[in-house]
Amino acid sequence: MTKRMTEQELVDSFDEALELGHIFITYQPKINHSTGRMIGAEALMRWEHPEYGMQYPSDFIPVLEKNDLIYRADLGVFESVCRFLRKCLDSGTDTVPISVNMSRYDIYRKDYVNAIEALRKKYDIPVKYLHVEVTETSAIGGMELVSGVLKQLHDYGYIVEMDDFGSGYSSLNVLKDLAVDIIKLDMRFLSGDIGGRGGTIISAIVQMAKWLGTPVIAEGVETMEQADYMKSIGCKYIQGYLYSQPVRESEFTEKLGQLEHEPVTPAMDLIRTMDAEKFWDPSSLETLIFNNFVGGAVIFNYQNGKTEILRVNKKYVREIGMNMLEQEILDSDPWAGMDSENREIYEKTLWKAIESKDEESCETWRNVCSKICGEDRICIRSFIRMIGRTEEQYLFYAMVQNVTVEKKCFNDLYNSERRFRFSSEQANVYAWEVDLTTKQMRPCFRCMRDLNVPPLVHNYPEPLIETGLFPPDYADMYRQRMKELEEGTIDSLDVVIPLTVGRIPFHVRYTLERDENGKPLKAYGSATLVVDSDQNGSKEENT
């Protein structure tokens, strides 16, 4: 016989129910939907009266709360869980963390956390096997109090789960202000059709939780369609009737033996030096640095070949140019402007950054279209570092430079240099270029052929001074002239220098190239043989 008991009947029979086990525990497994392994379980209070049968939690829990009995009932549940875990540990049964609910009435009692800690110590249960669940609604109207209780739980080493997230009226504030370790999503968002507005909200919550490094468990999952949808948006942990209804201790013990176990992993494994919570805080030092003291920077997701821009700073917007608005960039598809060749270059760099766990760089051309300036093709130099990852999703930080002008200048110079080198072969002229930032020198074919200069000279001009191409008495003068070019104090050089061990006079000329900021970039040199007037009747230069 099943009868709904009255409030008075519930209150009158409470002590007896607690003592004789009429109030008991059921366990509902939490499962990784990707692997089928158990990650934990939730302990749920049930009441079966010997005469009136099972009572619904929605009927008896409000009565216990109203009559100040929930504190004793919750402590009874906690002790029953400790007793069960002790039995598992003593028998060698491999177990999982079990979460126990803490009502808002427990939070209001200052001694509750100390009371459960005393029970844990009494049964000698490692704290890793006990999680505490607080409801989102318990935080409404008492955020400071709840924060203090959470700190106390964390000080003892407990993992804290936020239960029924999304069922209250201030979910985002709760997510921002309370330091919970795991979020349990209320699946009533997905009632009816999968996706839609509810699906969009859940997807956004899952993404935010990933940024906070907080795992998400979908609670109340009943269908495979729901479970697969949650997995597709990055929430692989589920609890609900799809895998198991709440079961009694004996049946749960069997499930512990049947299912493999695994721990819960963070939603996003961020690099240790990065605090995501501070990074999103507009008043934090991290945000100040991101917005003002670094170059153009972007944060983006990469998952299954798709990218999504999450954040850019003002300098990034300026680097891209085209008078685009920040929101236009955030709403755009980063792949849309890249052809297959440039996309392949960029994706290869992403995977190199994933493998090396270090900064990797590349240059890619892309078409950018703005409402104001129309369409243009630009070249972006990117310095990319992975800053976080899950099993399938990667988070990247990239510094960018718009090098379009530099690349176009280089191409023009390259084409001019080709023509110059061709003519110099006919005019007895030696030519080379020096990268002033790296001190690398690249000679023309005649330099390599006639003067035995290697194809690439590092730390120019020292190796050529050592070989005697520059005589020792002219070496310091030449070093000084190169330093002036590097510092940009001169834009050109025109001097006669004896070269090679034979001290043959050459007319040496240099022209300086600067970048768009005026910084010295490259120096283009040439040397023309000076013909002795005694041998030729007049002093002239072969050009």
Order of alpha helices (4+ residues) and beta strands (2+ residues): alpha-beta-beta-beta-alpha-alpha-beta-alpha-alpha-beta-alpha-beta-alpha-beta-alpha-beta-alpha-beta-alpha-beta-alpha-alpha-beta-beta-alpha-alpha-alpha-beta-beta-beta-alpha-beta-beta-alpha-alpha-alpha-beta-beta-beta-alpha-beta
